[in-house]
Amino acid sequence: MSEIETTTTEEQEALPCFVRHHDAGGLCEEPGTIEVYGLRFCEAHGLEARLGAAMEAHGDAEDFFERFRSPHTLQPSSLVGRALEVAIDYTTAGCPDGEDYDRALALAYPNPPDDVRTRTLEWMLVEEPGYQSVEDYLLEDLMLTNKLLRLAYEDGATWMVERLEVERERLAAEAAVALEESKRRSGDRAPVQPGE
């Protein structure tokens, strides 16, 4: 069974989108048409969840194969080396683009609640040069949560998938605010103040 399904039955189409966290805008009542890790999502939330899951899976595979390129590992034979290059090329070829994910994130969470916007913008106001940005911190946490979702799904721990998904929604909403603010700071958008 694949982690990401896009076909639906009539019974599945009657199910609403799983998104429900307050920070993500509350219960989404759109029909669930995309399945990711056994959960149903509407088109907007499903695209974001599907791209996030695909990025994590490709990143995990790439990390696995890259370990064999380390100068601290026994160097493989030329045949194994060529096979390793093919495997790495294969895993990176189908990986979604980060910009596609950013657009999907903005589409899925276009208007998070004011308290989420305020909290995230206030956090960004205290960012210090030389440290990880709030945006990067949130995006890394999203990828980690996607990895935990995948592992829970593969283990058949449905209860854990549902719990992790709710946390992923919170992170996604905050990341959407952080991405929007980063674009604004780079000159792409008008300024936004905490609480607006």
Buried (B, 14 or more C-beta within 10 A) or exposed (E): EEBBBEEBEEEBEEBBBBBBBBBBBEEBEBBBBBBBBBBBBBBBBBBBBBBBBBBBBBBBBBEEBEEBEEEEEEEEEEEEEEEBEEBBEEBEEEBBEEEEBBBBBBBBBEEBBEEBBBBBBEBBEEBEEEEEBBBEBBBEBBBEBBBBBBBBBEEEBEEBBBBBBBBBBBBBBBBBBBBBBBBEEEEEEEEEEBEE
